[in-house]
């Protein structure tokens, strides 16, 4: 007689569709660095605690560690966009889940300056010279020019 396998977890936790990588991608895509933080050169991490209802919606969020300069409001705005999948548990329990998250704010890197090249000032002449291979091998003399040797 076989024993029936029981599920280890009585209460199933909410799951973000796509996992942690999808959550990071969403944060990276939606994060808009606040202009006040850019002006003040503020970088850091905001710690949040948020509640998930039985439908998978984020109902509220609380700042645990503040950064200021609009970063806290931006972090809360992003967390409100999260939508979780809540597996059905026994007896259709309507539970509230609590999770914490860290949202990192790093100053955007400046784009490298584009160097415009004037095609008329770029040398476009290439010369090739073909020499027969000498029978004795002597090391070539060092010069300040480039040369290509094609052996045939």
N, C-alpha and C positions, 0 to 999 in steps of 0.2 A: 504494500500500500504506500503510495507516494504522498508526502506532505505537500500541502499547498504553499507555494512561495508567497511570502508577505512582502509588501512594499516597505522599504526601510523607513521612509519619511511619511509620517501621517499628514503633515501639512506641507504642501508643495509650494516652493518659492516661485515668484514671478521671473520670467525669462525675457530678456530683450531679444527680439527677432534678429538673427544674424550674429548674436553674441557680442562680446566685448569689442571686437574689431569694428563691427557695424556702429556701435555706440560711439567709439572714438572718431569714426568717419563722420558721423552726424555732428558731433561737437566741432570738429575741424571745419566742416562745411558751413555751419550756422554761426560760428563765433565771429562777432564783429567787435574789434577792439575799440573800446570807448575813446572818443577824442580827448576827453579830460585826462585819461591815463596816458595817452601818447604825449600830450603836452607836458605832463609831469614826469615822464620817463619811468612809469610804474610797471614793475614786473613782479610776478609772484603767483601764488596758488590760493584759490578760494575753496574752502571746505564747506560742503552742504550736506544737510540731512533732509531727505524728502520722503513723503508718504505716498504709497501706492494703494489704491482701493481695490476692491474685489474684481473690478472690470479691467484693471490694468492701467488706469489713468493716474497721473501724478496729481494729487489733490493739493498738497501744500509743501513748501520747502522752507528751511530755516538755515541761516548762515551760522556756521560754527566758528569759522575763522575768516575775518573780513579783510579785504584788500583796499576797499574804498575806490574813489574816483570813477564810479559807475561800473566797476568790474563785478560787484556783487549783484546788481540788478541784471546785468548781462548773463551771469551764470544762472540766476533763477529763471530767466527767460528761456534759456536753452533747456534746462531741466523740465520745464513745463511742457516741452515738445515731445518728451519721451512717451512711448506707448509700449507697454509690456504685455506679454501673453501670460495669463494666469491659468495653470492647469486646474482642471476640476478636481476637487477633493471630495472626500466622503461627506455626506449629509449636506452638501451645498453650503458650506460655511462661507460667510461673508466676512473676510478678515482684512485688516489693514496691515500692510507691510512697511517697514522702515528700512531705508538704505542710505548709505553715505557715499559721497563721491568727491573727488578732487578735480577741479578744473584749473588748468595751468594757463596763465596769461604771460606770453613772451612777446616782446616788442617785435614788430615785423621788420625783417631785414630790408635794407634799402636795395632797390634794384641797381645792378651795376650800370654804370654810364655806358651808353653806346658810343663806340668810336666810329665815326664816319670816315670812310676811306675815299679818296678822290682817285678814280680809276686812271686819270691821266698822269698821276704821279707815281704809279706803281710800275716798276720795270717789268716788261712782259717778254723780253727777248731771252731766248734760251739757245745756247750753242752746244752742239755735240761734236766731238772729234773721235774718229776711229783710228786707232794705231795698231799695227800688227804686233803681236806679242814677241818680245825679244827672247833670244835663245838662252841668255844668261839672266839669272834673276838678281837684280840689285834693288835695294829698297828705294822707293821714290823720295824725292826731295820734298820737304815741307814748304808749302806756299800759302798765301792768304786767299787763294781762290779755290773753287770747287771744280772737280773734274770727274767725269764718269768714264769708266773703262768698260768697253764691251768686247768680250773675248769671243773670237770665232774660229 
